[in-house]
Amino acid sequence: MIPSIVGSNSLMSIFINLICIALSWWALQAIRLDKLLKPNKINQSRVLYILLSIALGSLVSNFLLDYLLWSRQLPLILEIVVLV
């Protein structure tokens, strides 16, 4: 039973990471970074967008996954309080 729980948690983590990266990519498209970058550096600017999307998406997904983990562990704290 435990391998299925670990597998489902891993699948959910991958899914949330990909969604957050895609969402951050979409949100970064609203920023005009081309004004800050050197002209004729198209490849570098694309790589920068990708790296910023991954970094921002990872931060958001880590927050969401940590929040989910903490909310699942809250009932365990209540069990300890009841036992004492």
C-alpha positions in Angstrom: 0.0 0.0 0.0 2.8 2.4 0.8 4.4 2.2 -2.7 1.0 3.3 -4.2 0.9 6.3 -1.9 4.5 7.3 -2.7 3.8 6.9 -6.4 0.7 9.0 -6.3 2.5 11.7 -4.3 5.3 11.7 -6.9 2.8 12.0 -9.7 1.0 14.8 -8.0 4.3 16.6 -7.4 5.4 16.3 -11.0 1.9 17.5 -12.2 1.9 20.5 -9.8 5.5 21.4 -10.8 4.7 21.4 -14.5 1.5 23.5 -14.0 3.4 26.1 -11.9 6.2 26.3 -14.5 3.7 26.8 -17.3 1.8 29.3 -15.3 4.9 31.3 -14.5 5.9 31.2 -18.2 2.5 32.6 -19.1 2.8 35.3 -16.4 6.3 36.3 -17.5 5.0 37.0 -21.0 3.3 40.1 -19.6 6.7 41.6 -18.6 8.6 43.5 -21.2 12.1 42.1 -20.5 13.2 43.0 -24.0 13.7 46.6 -22.9 16.3 45.4 -20.3 18.1 43.0 -22.6 20.7 43.7 -25.2 19.4 43.9 -28.8 20.0 40.9 -31.1 20.4 38.5 -28.2 17.2 36.4 -29.0 18.5 33.0 -27.9 19.9 34.3 -24.6 16.6 36.1 -23.8 14.6 32.9 -24.5 16.9 30.9 -22.2 16.4 33.6 -19.6 12.6 33.4 -19.9 12.9 29.6 -19.5 15.2 29.8 -16.5 13.0 32.4 -14.8 9.9 30.3 -15.5 11.5 27.2 -13.9 12.8 29.2 -10.9 9.5 30.9 -10.2 7.4 27.8 -10.9 9.6 25.8 -8.6 9.2 28.3 -5.8 5.4 28.4 -6.2 5.1 24.6 -6.5 7.3 24.0 -3.4 5.1 26.4 -1.5 1.9 24.6 -2.6 3.4 21.1 -1.9 4.6 22.1 1.5 1.3 23.6 2.3 -0.5 20.4 1.2 1.9 18.3 3.4 1.4 20.6 6.4 -2.3 20.5 6.1 -2.2 16.6 5.9 -0.1 16.6 9.1 -2.4 18.8 11.1 -4.7 15.9 12.2 -1.6 14.2 13.6 -1.0 17.1 16.0 -4.5 17.0 17.2 -4.2 13.2 17.9 -1.1 13.9 20.0 -2.9 16.6 22.0 -5.8 14.3 22.7 -3.5 11.5 23.9 -1.8 13.8 26.4 
